[in-house]
Amino acid sequence: MPPSRRLALAATGLLALSLATGCGKEEITVLDTSAEVRLTFWSGQSDEAGDLLQELVDEFEELHPNVTIDMSPGASSTEELLQKLAASFAADEAPDISYTFGSWASQLERSGRTLDITDVVARPEVGWEEFTEAARQTARPTGRRTIGFPAVVDNIALFYNTTVFDRAGVPHPTEDWTWEEFRAAAKQLTDPASQTYGYAYSVSGSEETTWQLWPHLWQNGGAILDESGSRAAFASPEGVEALEFLRAMAVDDRSVYLDQTDTKFAQLFASDRVAMMTSGPWELSALQTAGTSYGVVRLPGTDGNHETVSGPDLWTLFDNDDVNRAHWATEFTRWLTSAEQDERFNLAVGNLPLRSSEATGETFLAQARELPGLDVMQANAANAKQSRPTVPGYNGLSEAVGAAVARVLQGQGAPGPALAEATVAADKALRQS
């Protein structure tokens, strides 16, 4: 799922609402694994994904007859789940499990309503280390509590259109490409006469704009936040260098299609008008349907560092003062995110596998044959070494950075001053969160 759908504005007053809990519910403190239990599960899914999840829910109920799981999408769209959760906290009617965007993780932990499953994921049989580093960090937003299991993982890689490359006589990218080689190729591949561009970049100012900058920043040795996690750090020399690289391509070379919509660049890539895009596994099915001839390699690197960015989402678990519900909610999500079940959910809908152990299984290998490039992005998960901040103020930070990047790439400012201005707005958002 693209990041523009992953980032929703925080629900106003979530923490305040979480404190307005009811007081009439009986607390159950002694575990009885045979007791009848009814769980509420907000899946955040519909259509094919929702149907597949329901099949898994039904199977779990057959395996455990004392457990009933009431599954629903939870809201009319995934973006609305955060506000729905805030209301459920106020009414003391929180679900036991909910799909949540990774960007909400810190705010949900701060609500005081999440379960802490750190002891559970420490068990060897859980295989916690099989999840990507970025996914594990997202599930532990402050490093103190583990609030759920990874639900979806992804990363961005370099897609290249072989038709455009071959037409221009430019050698295809390799996994060891540098950004300098990338820039040179983009310039060669750009043809104003046919309105063909070497690369494309979002200038909508959304999270699509922002998160594409982070690999450049990280590969240069920069950071999004300072060590305290309370102040922006992206306007560093490393950040300025990262944005200057993109500015030079867009403004000086004129080799970048600047997309105001977040969606048109992929359409132009599919129709042989954009030679390269940096995107994720959600593009593969559409490219197959369009019949586009393409290849995928990991991102170009800086001094051998090919770090990428990932946007993991979570199955977040909530505390309803009932150890039986907590036990079975944890057991269900552990079962759901096991390799066996994940192959029947994430792999079935074309997502990357949650666990590294799935990468050699026949289910994944068959899916990778159907969607060329999926195997490359699975291997690229090892380059997702850092997670985007999950602090509540990240939304405001992202908006500030996205606006700065969009202006600079459209020739309306220089990287240093633009990022310095964005820092002021980002720090304000971080202070208010």
Helices and strands as residue ranges (DSSP letters): G 3-5, H 14-19, E 37-42, H 47-63, E 67-72, G 78-80, H 81-90, E 97-100, G 102-104, H 105-110, H 118-121, G 124-126, G 128-130, H 133-139, E 148-152, E 157-161, H 162-168, H 179-189, G 192-194, E 197-202, H 207-211, H 214-219, H 237-247, I 248-253, E 256-259, H 264-270, E 274-279, G 281-283, H 284-290, E 294-297, E 313-317, H 323-336, H 339-345, G 356-360, H 362-370, H 374-380, G 381-383, H 394-409, H 415-432
